[in-house]
Amino acid sequence: NETSYQVLNLEPFTVYSFRVAAKNGMILFMGI
């Protein structure tokens, strides 16, 4: 059904976004 599809679709995106944010945050931190 639609809801479970959205959740399955959202989960990898959230993990990916978190990784990108963490990587960007680390670069920013190192740049200071």
Backbone hydrogen bonds in HBPLUS format (Angstrom, degrees):
<---DONOR---> <-ACCEPTOR-->    atom                        ^
c    i                          cat <-CA-CA->   ^        H-A-AA   ^      H-
h    n   atom  resd res      DA  || num        DHA   H-A  angle D-A-AA Bond
n    s   type  num  typ     dist DA aas  dist angle  dist       angle   num
A0005-TYR N   A0001-ASN O   3.26 MM   4  6.44 152.8  2.33 150.5 158.5     1
A0006-GLN N   A0002-GLU O   3.01 MM   4  6.31 155.5  2.07 151.7 157.8     2
A0007-VAL N   A0003-THR O   3.02 MM   4  6.35 158.7  2.06 152.7 158.4     3
A0008-LEU N   A0004-SER O   2.95 MM   4  6.10 164.0  1.97 147.1 151.4     4
A0009-ASN N   A0005-TYR O   2.88 MM   4  6.02 148.3  1.98 144.7 154.2     5
A0010-LEU N   A0006-GLN O   2.79 MM   4  5.90 142.5  1.93 143.9 154.4     6
A0011-GLU N   A0007-VAL O   3.04 MM   4  6.15 157.8  2.09 154.5 157.8     7
A0014-THR N   A0010-LEU O   2.90 MM   4  6.14 153.3  1.97 158.1 166.1     8
A0015-VAL N   A0011-GLU O   3.08 MM   4  6.38 164.4  2.11 157.7 161.2     9
A0016-TYR N   A0012-PRO O   2.88 MM   4  6.04 161.3  1.92 148.1 153.8    10
A0017-SER N   A0013-PHE O   2.82 MM   4  5.99 162.4  1.85 149.3 154.3    11
A0018-PHE N   A0014-THR O   2.92 MM   4  6.10 156.7  1.98 147.7 154.1    12
A0019-ARG N   A0015-VAL O   3.00 MM   4  6.27 153.2  2.07 146.9 154.0    13
A0020-VAL N   A0016-TYR O   2.96 MM   4  6.25 164.1  1.98 155.5 159.4    14
A0021-ALA N   A0017-SER O   2.85 MM   4  6.02 162.4  1.88 150.3 155.6    15
A0022-ALA N   A0018-PHE O   2.85 MM   4  6.00 154.5  1.91 144.8 152.1    16
A0023-LYS N   A0019-ARG O   2.88 MM   4  6.10 157.2  1.94 149.3 155.6    17
A0024-ASN N   A0020-VAL O   2.86 MM   4  6.08 166.2  1.88 153.8 157.5    18
A0025-GLY N   A0021-ALA O   2.81 MM   4  5.88 155.4  1.87 144.7 152.4    19
A0026-MET N   A0022-ALA O   2.93 MM   4  6.09 148.6  2.02 142.0 150.0    20
A0027-ILE N   A0023-LYS O   3.05 MM   4  6.35 159.0  2.09 149.9 154.9    21
A0028-LEU N   A0024-ASN O   2.93 MM   4  6.15 159.5  1.97 149.2 155.2    22
A0029-PHE N   A0025-GLY O   2.86 MM   4  6.04 153.9  1.93 143.0 150.5    23
A0030-MET N   A0026-MET O   2.87 MM   4  6.10 157.1  1.92 150.5 156.4    24
A0031-GLY N   A0027-ILE O   2.92 MM   4  6.05 139.1  2.09 141.1 152.5    25
A0032-ILE N   A0029-PHE O   3.32 MM   3  5.51 146.9  2.44  99.9 108.5    26
